[in-house]
């Protein structure tokens, strides 16, 4: 779609809000992507983040269909990449809260609202790839410095995490979203 200087791109169709409680991924394998949070060693979090970020950078910089939604209400690889970048940023902030006080309380984050207000659909894939890589490296370095995996953080819905379970929950998200963009949709 070619837009003139006074045109505004229409908002994409919003996906169905994901209101599932995904905390179960800490205890058992995800039937979709296969990630097993119970088998994830928290001290390996930094390595997992770096490996995942490299896969995201590849997807964002080499996919010819990076902006194409597989279905009108399903995010494109670019939109998922923006989300993963923001998850890495958010989790670094939340990790800093856990390190500062225990229990820490995490402010709520509406990922769907962020996708709309930040216009994930219009962002530059190469810029997003760089920002994602930077955010991932910063978060990975923070996880490498963790010395107490028992500190506690509370999500706004009351879900409680130790630093260890926080790491397990975190790594599922970007791994699962790689699965989301690779799975063939019918």
Sine and cosine of phi, psi and omega as CSV:
sin_phi,cos_phi,sin_psi,cos_psi,sin_omega,cos_omega
0.00,0.00,0.84,-0.54,0.05,-1.00
-1.00,-0.06,0.80,-0.60,0.00,-1.00
-0.91,-0.41,0.63,-0.78,0.09,-1.00
-0.99,0.16,0.09,-1.00,-0.06,-1.00
-0.89,0.46,-0.41,0.91,-0.02,-1.00
-0.99,-0.17,-0.03,1.00,-0.02,-1.00
-1.00,0.10,0.49,-0.87,0.09,-1.00
-0.87,-0.50,0.78,-0.62,0.01,-1.00
-0.90,0.44,0.70,-0.71,0.03,-1.00
-0.91,0.42,0.52,-0.85,0.06,-1.00
-0.92,0.40,0.66,-0.75,0.06,-1.00
-0.94,0.33,0.35,-0.94,0.06,-1.00
-0.87,0.49,0.77,-0.64,-0.02,-1.00
-0.97,0.25,0.72,-0.70,0.10,-1.00
-0.90,0.43,0.33,-0.95,0.12,-0.99
-0.85,0.52,0.73,-0.68,0.03,-1.00
-0.86,0.51,0.68,-0.73,0.02,-1.00
-1.00,-0.05,0.99,-0.13,-0.03,-1.00
-0.97,-0.26,0.31,0.95,0.04,-1.00
-0.95,0.32,0.51,-0.86,0.13,-0.99
-1.00,-0.03,0.98,-0.21,-0.09,-1.00
-1.00,0.09,0.13,0.99,-0.06,-1.00
-0.89,0.45,-0.30,0.95,0.04,-1.00
-0.88,0.47,-0.34,0.94,-0.02,-1.00
-0.92,0.39,-0.21,0.98,0.07,-1.00
-0.96,0.28,-0.47,0.89,-0.14,-0.99
-0.97,-0.23,-0.41,0.91,-0.08,-1.00
-0.50,-0.87,0.33,-0.95,-0.03,-1.00
-0.90,0.44,0.54,-0.84,0.10,-0.99
-0.98,0.22,0.83,-0.56,-0.02,-1.00
-0.93,0.37,-0.29,0.96,0.01,-1.00
-1.00,0.05,-0.92,0.40,-0.12,-0.99
-1.00,0.04,-0.28,0.96,0.03,-1.00
1.00,0.02,-0.12,0.99,0.00,-1.00
-0.88,0.47,0.71,-0.70,0.02,-1.00
-0.90,-0.44,0.99,-0.15,-0.03,-1.00
-0.87,0.49,-0.56,0.83,-0.02,-1.00
-0.92,0.39,-0.36,0.93,0.00,-1.00
-1.00,-0.10,-0.14,0.99,-0.03,-1.00
-0.97,0.24,0.83,-0.56,0.07,-1.00
-1.00,0.08,0.89,-0.46,-0.06,-1.00
-0.80,0.61,-0.55,0.84,0.00,-1.00
-0.93,0.36,-0.19,0.98,0.05,-1.00
-1.00,-0.05,0.04,1.00,-0.09,-1.00
-0.85,0.53,-0.70,0.72,-0.03,-1.00
-0.87,0.50,-0.70,0.72,0.00,-1.00
-0.90,0.43,-0.65,0.76,0.01,-1.00
-0.90,0.43,-0.68,0.73,0.02,-1.00
-0.87,0.50,-0.72,0.69,-0.03,-1.00
-0.90,0.44,-0.68,0.74,0.02,-1.00
-0.90,0.44,-0.69,0.72,0.00,-1.00
-0.90,0.44,-0.69,0.73,-0.01,-1.00
-0.88,0.48,-0.64,0.77,0.03,-1.00
-0.88,0.47,-0.64,0.77,0.03,-1.00
-0.91,0.41,-0.63,0.78,0.04,-1.00
-0.91,0.41,-0.67,0.74,0.03,-1.00
-0.86,0.51,-0.69,0.72,0.03,-1.00
-0.87,0.50,-0.72,0.69,0.00,-1.00
-0.88,0.48,-0.69,0.72,-0.07,-1.00
-0.95,0.32,-0.44,0.90,-0.08,-1.00
-0.97,-0.23,-0.20,0.98,-0.05,-1.00
-0.87,-0.50,-0.27,0.96,-0.05,-1.00
-0.97,0.25,0.86,-0.50,0.05,-1.00
-0.93,0.36,-0.39,0.92,-0.03,-1.00
-0.98,-0.22,0.43,0.90,-0.12,-0.99
-0.83,0.56,-0.49,0.87,-0.02,-1.00
-1.00,-0.08,-0.10,1.00,-0.12,-0.99
-1.00,0.07,0.81,-0.59,0.08,-1.00
-0.99,0.15,0.72,-0.70,0.02,-1.00
-0.94,0.35,-0.42,0.91,0.08,-1.00
-0.56,-0.83,0.45,-0.89,-0.07,-1.00
-0.82,0.57,-0.54,0.84,-0.04,-1.00
-0.96,-0.29,0.40,0.92,0.04,-1.00
-0.85,-0.53,0.77,-0.64,-0.03,-1.00
-0.84,0.54,0.53,-0.85,0.14,-0.99
-0.98,0.22,0.17,-0.98,0.08,-1.00
-0.86,0.51,-0.61,0.79,0.05,-1.00
-0.88,0.47,-0.72,0.69,-0.01,-1.00
-0.90,0.44,-0.66,0.75,0.08,-1.00
-0.89,0.45,-0.63,0.78,0.03,-1.00
-0.89,0.46,-0.65,0.76,0.08,-1.00
-0.88,0.48,-0.67,0.74,0.02,-1.00
-0.88,0.47,-0.72,0.69,0.00,-1.00
-0.89,0.47,-0.69,0.73,0.07,-1.00
-0.81,0.58,-0.72,0.69,-0.03,-1.00
-0.95,0.32,-0.53,0.85,0.10,-1.00
-0.89,0.45,-0.71,0.70,0.02,-1.00
-0.87,0.50,-0.67,0.74,0.03,-1.00
-0.91,0.42,-0.73,0.69,-0.01,-1.00
-0.88,0.47,-0.68,0.73,-0.05,-1.00
-0.94,0.33,-0.46,0.89,0.12,-0.99
-0.92,0.40,-0.67,0.74,0.05,-1.00
-0.88,0.47,-0.73,0.68,0.00,-1.00
-0.90,0.44,-0.61,0.79,0.06,-1.00
-0.89,0.46,-0.63,0.78,0.04,-1.00
-0.90,0.43,-0.57,0.82,0.06,-1.00
-0.91,0.42,-0.70,0.72,0.01,-1.00
-0.87,0.49,-0.65,0.76,-0.02,-1.00
-0.94,0.35,-0.47,0.88,-0.05,-1.00
-0.99,0.14,-0.59,0.81,0.00,-1.00
-0.47,-0.88,0.53,-0.85,0.00,-1.00
-0.67,-0.74,0.92,-0.40,0.15,0.99
-0.99,0.11,0.60,-0.80,0.10,-0.99
-1.00,-0.08,0.46,-0.89,0.06,-1.00
-0.90,-0.43,0.83,-0.55,-0.02,-1.00
-1.00,0.04,0.77,-0.63,0.12,-0.99
-0.91,0.41,0.47,-0.88,-0.01,-1.00
-0.92,0.38,0.48,-0.88,0.09,-1.00
-0.71,-0.70,0.84,-0.55,0.04,-1.00
-0.99,-0.13,0.99,-0.16,-0.07,-1.00
-0.90,0.43,-0.54,0.84,-0.01,-1.00
-0.95,0.32,-0.66,0.75,0.05,-1.00
-0.90,0.44,-0.65,0.76,0.03,-1.00
-0.88,0.48,-0.68,0.74,0.00,-1.00
-0.86,0.50,-0.60,0.80,-0.01,-1.00
-0.97,0.23,-0.78,0.63,-0.08,-1.00
-0.93,0.37,-0.52,0.85,0.01,-1.00
-1.00,0.00,0.02,1.00,0.01,-1.00
0.73,0.68,0.85,0.52,0.06,-1.00
-0.76,0.66,-0.60,0.80,-0.08,-1.00
-0.91,0.41,-0.36,0.93,-0.06,-1.00
-0.97,-0.25,-0.01,1.00,-0.06,-1.00
-0.96,0.28,0.37,-0.93,-0.02,-1.00
-0.99,0.14,0.87,-0.49,-0.05,-1.00
-0.84,0.55,-0.61,0.79,0.00,-1.00
-0.92,0.39,-0.63,0.78,0.04,-1.00
-0.92,0.40,-0.70,0.71,0.01,-1.00
-0.87,0.50,-0.67,0.74,0.02,-1.00
-0.85,0.53,-0.72,0.70,0.02,-1.00
-0.91,0.42,-0.68,0.73,0.01,-1.00
-0.91,0.42,-0.64,0.77,0.03,-1.00
-0.89,0.45,-0.72,0.70,0.01,-1.00
-0.87,0.49,-0.67,0.74,0.02,-1.00
-0.91,0.42,-0.72,0.69,0.00,-1.00
-0.89,0.45,-0.65,0.76,0.00,-1.00
-0.90,0.43,-0.70,0.72,-0.01,-1.00
-0.90,0.44,-0.66,0.75,0.01,-1.00
-0.90,0.44,-0.70,0.71,0.03,-1.00
-0.92,0.40,-0.67,0.75,0.02,-1.00
-0.86,0.52,-0.69,0.72,0.02,-1.00
-0.89,0.46,-0.62,0.79,0.04,-1.00
-0.90,0.44,-0.67,0.74,0.01,-1.00
-0.91,0.41,-0.54,0.84,0.05,-1.00
-0.90,0.43,-0.40,0.92,-0.04,-1.00
-1.00,-0.04,-0.06,1.00,-0.01,-1.00
-0.91,0.41,0.75,-0.66,0.05,-1.00
-0.90,-0.44,-0.34,0.94,-0.02,-1.00
-0.83,-0.56,0.97,-0.25,-0.05,-1.00
-1.00,0.07,0.06,1.00,-0.06,-1.00
-0.97,-0.22,-0.04,1.00,0.02,-1.00
-0.89,0.45,0.40,-0.92,-0.17,-0.98
-0.88,-0.48,0.63,-0.78,0.13,-0.99
-0.75,-0.67,0.59,-0.81,-0.03,-1.00
-0.88,-0.47,0.81,-0.58,0.09,-1.00
-0.97,0.25,0.33,-0.95,-0.07,-1.00
-0.89,0.46,-0.37,0.93,0.04,-1.00
-1.00,0.03,0.07,1.00,0.04,-1.00
0.99,-0.11,-0.17,0.99,0.02,-1.00
-0.88,0.47,0.75,-0.66,-0.03,-1.00
-0.96,-0.29,0.66,-0.76,0.02,-1.00
-0.76,-0.65,0.62,-0.79,0.30,-0.95
-1.00,0.05,0.18,-0.98,0.05,-1.00
-0.85,0.53,-0.58,0.81,0.02,-1.00
-0.91,0.42,-0.77,0.64,-0.01,-1.00
-0.95,0.32,-0.47,0.88,0.11,-0.99
-0.87,0.50,-0.67,0.74,0.01,-1.00
-0.92,0.39,-0.63,0.78,0.01,-1.00
-0.90,0.43,-0.69,0.72,0.00,-1.00
-0.90,0.43,-0.70,0.72,0.01,-1.00
-0.84,0.54,-0.80,0.59,-0.16,-0.99
-0.91,0.41,-0.40,0.92,0.06,-1.00
-0.89,0.46,-0.66,0.75,-0.13,-0.99
-0.83,0.55,-0.85,0.53,-0.02,-1.00
-0.93,0.36,-0.47,0.88,0.08,-1.00
-0.92,0.39,-0.71,0.70,0.00,-1.00
-0.89,0.46,-0.62,0.78,-0.03,-1.00
-0.95,0.31,-0.46,0.89,0.17,-0.99
-0.89,0.45,-0.66,0.75,0.06,-1.00
-0.88,0.47,-0.68,0.74,0.00,-1.00
-0.83,0.56,-0.67,0.74,-0.08,-1.00
-0.99,0.10,-0.24,0.97,0.00,-1.00
-0.99,-0.12,-0.39,0.92,-0.04,-1.00
-0.94,0.34,0.64,-0.77,0.05,-1.00
-0.99,0.13,0.78,-0.62,0.01,-1.00
-0.99,-0.16,0.61,-0.79,0.01,-1.00
-0.99,-0.15,0.00,0.00,0.00,0.00
